[in-house]
Amino acid sequence: MVKGLYTAHTGMVNEMKRLDVMTNNLANADTYGYKKEGTTSHSFGEKLAYTVRDTSNYGLDRNIGSIVYGVHLGETYTDYSSGSFEVTDNKSDFAVAGNGFFAIAFEDKQGQASVKFTRDGAFVVNAEGYLVTKDGDHVLNMTGAVNRDAGPANWVRVDPTRDFEVDELGYIYQNDQVVGTMGLVDFANYDYIEKYGENLYNLVDGGQIVVADGSIRQGCLETSNVQVVDEMVNMITIQRAYEANQKVITSIDETLEVAVNQIGKV
């Protein structure tokens, strides 16, 4: 095995995976509440090479060197820092200032209901007065969010014929009366949440829901925390690293060609 070929190959594969993550960030630069992802690189562990049939140490193999097999993607992580706010003056648009997630009664294609979480507060009030996402999933009140109960009793509902106001704590007012609450919760450890898709997050086994210290802002939306200029710079860096690995493979290939076709030629 030519070590340089394998090292350059793993470097190219690593840069391709980094590019996949970065292009996903760029694709969601205009997605409300989206949190960008990043990657870390990790070297393969050293593999010891052993002598063969060496009996000088009572049948025990003796190390004659070490080989490092290049690099691979160590971890894909999510940056949960807040994005900037975009004022819409739409009563059914909400943003979270600080830490916290809205709770959604999500129904999959099989009709199974579960609780998901999101930072995207672009909601609408349907004809029945329920506050729902653009996909029609119901927003949960505080009881449903804390208990992860997606039942209809915990869906946020208002009078669709009247205006409503929501304060920073999530209390919903109509005619100066509290008519409900919006659920806003946080997690004790963000390592226990994963991206589900459709701009939603899922709480995995072992995760713990806690009271959010963030506050709700009505009439505005949180934009993505993706910085397009930074991602474009990263794209150039990835491209240069990929090209460098290509040149390594080309150089080794030319060296092998000389070794095979010319060295030892009579």
Buried (B, 14 or more C-beta within 10 A) or exposed (E): EEEBBBBBBBBBBBBEBBBEBBEEBBEBBEBBBBBBBBBEBEEBEEEEEEEEEEEEEEEEEEEEEEEEBBBBBEEBBBEBEBBEBEEBEBBBBBBBBEBBBBBBBBBEEEEEBBBBBBBBBBBBBEEEBBBBBEEEBBBBBBBBBBBBBBEEEBBBBBEEEEEBEBBEEBBBBBEEEEBBBBBBBBBEEBEBBEBBEBBBBBBEEEBEBEEBEBBBBBBBBBBBBBBEEEBEEBBEEBEEBBEEBEEBBEEBEEEEEEEEEEEEEE
